Amino acid sequence: MSGKFLARVLALSLALFLVACGGSDDSSTPLAGGDGSGNGGGTPDEVANVGSVQLLASPVQIGTSSGATSTLTALVKDPNGILLPGVPVQFSVNNNGTLRVDNPTTDESGTATAILSTSDDARNRTNTVSVSAGGKSDSVEITILGSSISIAGPSAVSLGDSVNYRITLSDGNGDGISNQSVTVTTNTSTVTSSNLTTNDGVVDIQLSAETSGEDVITVSAFSGESRVEATKTISISPESFVFASPAAATEINLNTPQTITLNWESDNVPVDGRTVRFSSTRGTLQPADGLVTLSNGQASVRISSNISGPTTLTATTLDSGLSTERTFEFVAVTANAIDVQATKTQLDLGETTEVLAVVRDQNNNLVKNQLVNFQIIADGSSGNLSSSTGLTDSLGRVSTTYTAGQSISARDGVVIRAAAADNSSVFGTLSMTVARRALRVVIGTGNSTQEPDEASYLKEFVAIVTDANGAPVEGAVVELSVLPVGYAKGFWEDNNLSKFWSRVITSELTPNVHTYCPNEDLNKNGILDAGEDLNQDGILTPTNPATTSVSSLITQSDGSGNFSIKYPQSVCGWVETQITATVRVGGTESVEQYDFALGCLADDLIIADGDPPGGQTSLYGTGSSCFDTE
């Protein structure tokens, strides 16, 4: 007993002596659970002697899409190479990178971790991530790559012709980069552009060929190390080979023949006796073979159609290779039926919803330029409409906004009528309900997508239900559904400017505006009803490509419930869906909708690894029209 007591006295005396002498190392840091020697023992008041810090990144190159990430791992060791737990680590990043530090202090394995993401910056660049701990530091460079720019349009035009080109600025996931300045230059021609990308990441320009010979279009975006550039060489023929009439985008009534005239001159002299072939994407030509012999420099063809929609007429010489195009639109003009829909039919007091009328003729063609009158014919809530009239667009659609009043209506007690202005016997109605709702639901997600197997993707979501005061609601039943709202035609392009496939959308609802085609199932009943088959393929396009992990969920104590969306990799990049969450209480319902484009993983778009998921073309075709299957 006396021996142990003596040993303790000697140890305590030695410790006091060391403290009195200032026995410490300025390079050490406080360490919870370590003794400074790397043995992992000791008390929280002791310090760690950091010998080295090593920073690792996985991967060291990521795409420019918002979901691309790299995991940073910092290894902290003592002078003997033993990993140290409990050491605070400082992370930092330059060049507009975004860090999420998950573990700022080393764990039992001596590691601290962080996640690097590109946030909303889609520039190609290099981020340097740095770490420091206990006076030691390290850094690693991560390359962010994948954004590219491309030009789509003809390679040969005639003197005096005006030709449309589309510039697309895309991130590493093939998604358009919006609101970025794009520079366009040519050697000899004149171009017009908006100099800003649209929400789809595109700029449409028109080139006027004013000098014969070879011209080069150069487009670029960003600057410095982030600069992306593309060029396109075009041949401008000295001959003038252009449409004379009618003007581009002319509307042609159904079943009404329209004469289209082409002018061909060489050195300002009309070309005579040569043959031109005409072809069109929609409609019937007269002559049927499209072959017309020029007389005094002009060739004319007649075109008509009994199907509404845009058409592109192409004129091509048989012997010189000259070609030109002009786009027109066939329109139905006589209303026969009106279908009225609303974004929401169950409204809270004062809530708004879009009321949409779709007009068709007797052959189910969509009627354009039809004046439609909207009217409230029953409303126990005393609501109102934002407008009482409007003209239909190319898809036969016209809308107004209904705002619910401050009183509760009977079930289906709000009735909206939409009628053709020139024939009030052609009309449709919509019923809605206005009632106070006790619950609200929102849907959200993160920035990562999983790959559970080689054929599918998985995206995690959360639904949160709150009461009128924003407090979480436990035990609420949330019903879930996911349906497509549109699809795109197009192809994946290898533009030789990056290592990633670049998506090019070719589908158009209106001439020269590339976008998604609408879901044909207008009433979302899963049945091919009359007039819904816009592309005339005999089925609803697109099919439902995505599914929720559960059809309904029950919220936890924090008001949340998790679910996921699973979809085939082959549809990524080409389908946009809408997730709907519905929660009901007291006979009323609250609905939240979340538009979700089915995206691809950047790693699956690496050109060197082979074709993109589903192949190099969209499952729905590569044509420009939403009204066929090309």
Secondary structure, DSSP 8 states (H G I E B T S, - for coil): -HHHHHHHHHHHHHHHHHHHTT---TT-EE-TT--SSSSS-S-TTSEE---EEEEEEESSEE-SSTT-EEEEEEEEE-TTS-B-SS-B-EEEE-TT-EEEEEESB--TTSEEEEEEE-TT----EEEEEEEEETTEEEEEEEEE---EEEEES-SEEETT-EEEEEEEEE-TTS-B--S-BEEEEESS-EEE--SB--TTSEEEEEEE--S-EEEEEEEEES-GGG-EEEEEEEEEESSEEEEEES-TT-EEETT--EEEEEEEEETTEE--S-EEEEEESSSEEESTT-EEE-BTTEEEEEEE-SS-EEEEEEEEESSS--EEEEEEEEEB----EEEEEES-SEE-TT-EEEEEEEEE-TT--BB-S-EEEEEEEE-TT--EES-SEEE--TTSEEEEEEE--SS---TT-EEEEEEETTEEEEEEEEEEEE---SEEEEEEE-S--EEEETTEEEEEEEEEEEETTS-B-TT-EEEEEEEEEEE--EEEE--SSSSB-EEEE--EEETTEE--EE-S-TT-SSS--TT--TT-SSS-SS----EES-SEEE--TTSEEEEEEEEEGGGTTTEEEEEEEEEEETTEEEEEEEEEE----GGGGBGGG-S-TT-SB-TT-S-SBTTS--
